Amino acid sequence: MTATSEAPAGKTVRGRPLAALNPIEQLRAGHLPRRLVQLYLGLTLYGASMGLMIQGNLGLDPWDVLHSGITQHLDLSFGTVVIAMSFLVLLAWIPLRQWPGLGTISNAIVIGLVTDLTLSTVDRPDELWLRSVFMVAGIVVNALASALYIGAQFGPGPRDGLMTGLVRRTGLSVRLVRTTIEVTVLAIGFALGGVVGLGTVAYALAIGPLVHVLLPLFTIKLNLPAARQTEQEAGK
């Protein structure tokens, strides 16, 4: 659930705009059935991909390193920690003056539930080659899932929104803010005993390029009011 997968709202993805809309505008932007299916399919796949990477046990993305570290000290399931951290991060949205959308709240809940379901149904393999398959599959499915739920345009996830909100409020670059957040959570997670390894490096190197390729394929063009459409095109 790292911010590396999120493109800042209001930017274009190879010609297709990612709209910066409030929660009501998101619901009124058209193509609602398709967008809802795509949103929840993406979130479900995201949770499943996290479960695969955890069971591969070769390293996790920075936020999940933090989540796994917390589970070493609290008698909570991984998914429960993901959900709890999601809502704690949402508290940081208050001073950033951001409104969560349907996708934001759904992200905070669905991914954690599906992760726990995956962990309860998929056993951790002993063979290194099969664990490697889990890791690679987890990264690829994670990228596909990110493209699906971001492209549905129902608002960023809690962690993604933290990044974009800080960028907007501080004026700092996306790269600097994202890197600072991820290095911080990775360091804390590692100190708590979170799983860091080859998968952590592979995720960091692969997720950006994969989402870059996949996101344009699944970004749904919204029916924006004329004024909004002009505003979005001006932001290209």
N, C-alpha and C positions, 0 to 999 in steps of 0.2 A: 504494500500500500504506500508506495513511495511516491513522492512528488515528481519524480523523473518522468512519470507517464502523462503528466497533465500539461496541456498547452494553455497559456494564459487566455482567459476569456476575452473576447473582443478581437482576437487575432484571426488571421486566415490560415487555413491548412491547405496549401497548394490550390488556392482559388476558392475554397469553400469556407465561409465565415463561421467561427465559433462565437455565438452571440453572447453578449453580456446582458442578461435579462434578469429581472426580479422574478420571484416565484410565481406570481400571477401571470406574467408575460410568458413564462416557460410553458404554462398549461394552455395558453391561448395561441401558441405559435404554430398550431396545425400538426397533421400527421400523428395525432396522439396515440392511436393503437399501435402503430409501428414503433414509435419511440418508446412506449412503455415496454413492449416485448423486448426491444433491443437493450433497454436499460437493465431489466431484471435478468435477461440472459447474460449480459456482460458481468453483472455483479455475482451471479451464480458461478460463472466460469472463473471469476477472479478468486472467489473463495476456494474453489476446487484447485486452482493453480497453487495457491498458498499451501494447501494441504499436501500437494505433491512435493513441493520443495521441502517442507518440514519432514516428510517421511523419507525423502532422499538423504537428508541429514548431511549435506555437503556445504551448507552455508545458506543464509537467507539475505533478503534485501535489508537495508538499514533499519526501517521501521519494524520489520519482523524480528530482527536481532533484538531490538528493545523489547518487543512483546515476549519473545522466548526467554529473555533474561528475567522479566518480571515473573513469568511462570515458575522460575527456579526458586522464588522466595514467597510466593503466595499460592495457596491451594485453590487455584482457579484454572479452568480450561483455557487453552490458547484463544479460542473464539471469544470467550467472556472477556479476556484481557483486551482483545482487539476492539470489542464494542465499548468497554469502559474507557479506553484511551481515546476512542473516536469522540465520545461526548466530552471528555476533558479538553481535547483540542478545540472542540466547538466553543467552549467557554472563551478561548482566546480570540474568537471571531467578534466578540462583543465590543472590545475597544477598537477593533478594526472596522467596525460598522458594516459588517457583512450580514446578509440574510441567507440562511440555508434554503436550498430548494428541495424538491421531492427527491432528486438524486442524491443530495447530501445526506438526508436522514436515512434513506434506503441504504446507502453505502455504509453508514455507521452500524446498521443492524444486520443486513443480509449477509455481508461478507463474513462476519464472525460466525454466524449460524452455519453457513455452508462449510466454512473451514472445519468447524467441530464435526460436522456430519462426515466430511471427507476423512478426517483423522480416525473416526470411529469405524469406517468401512474399508479403508485401504491400509493394509499392513505395511510396516517398514521392511523392505527386503534386506537380506544379508549380503547379497552379491553386489560388488562395487559397480559392475557394469549396469545393473538394473537401477541402482541408486542414481547413477549418472543419467540414465534415461529419464528418471523422475525429475531430476534437476533441469534437464534441457526441456522436457515437456512442460514443466512448470513455468519456465521463463517464456516459452513461446505462447502458451495458453494465456499467461498473464498479459502479454502484449496484445493479443487478440481481444481479451476481456476489456482491457483499458480502452482500446479503440471503440469497442461497442458502447460502453457506458458513457464515455466522454462524448462520442459522436451523437448520442441521443439528446444531448444538450438539456439536461435537467439540473444543471449546477454541478460544481466540482465536489469531490469528496472532502471530508474534513481536513485531511492533511494537505491535499492539493490547494484547498481554499486558504489555508494558513499561509502557504507560500505566496499565492497570488495577492492575498490581502496585504502581506508585509511588503511586497514589491510596490503595490499601489501607494501605501501609506508612507514608506520610507524613501521611495525614489531610487532605491538600489536596483541593481540588475537581477534578472531572474536567476542567472548562473550563480551569482554570489549568495543570494538568499537561499536558493535550493541547496547549494553545497554546504552552507553553514548549518542549515537544519539537519541535513543528512549526516554530516560528520558528527554533529552533537548527539543525535539519537543513536548512531552507531557506537560512539565511544561509551555512552551510558549503558547501552545494551550489552556491549562486550564486558564492561566492568561488572555487570550483574550476572554474567555467565551465559549470555546469549550465543547462539550458534553462528560463528563467523568462519568462512572457508572459501573454497573455490567458487561455490555458488554465489557468494556475495560479490566477488569480482566479476564473474560471468554476467550476473544480473546488471551490474553497473555499466558494463561495456555494451551489452546487447539490447537492453530495454528501450533506450532512446531511438536507435536506428530502426528497430522493429515497429515501434509505435509510429514513427515518422512515415513508414511505408503503409501501415494498415489504417491509420486514422482517416486519411482522405477517402478511403473506400467505404467507411461507415458513418461519416459525418452527414447528417440529414440536413438538407437546406430547409430552413424554417420559413413560414409565412409571416414575415415581419411587416408591421405598419410602414408606410412609405417613409416617414421621418426616421424610423429606426433603421430601415434598410439603407438610407442615405448615410446615416451615422456609422453603420457597420462598414460600408464600402469606403468611407473616408478613413477608417482605421486600418485599412489594408497596408 
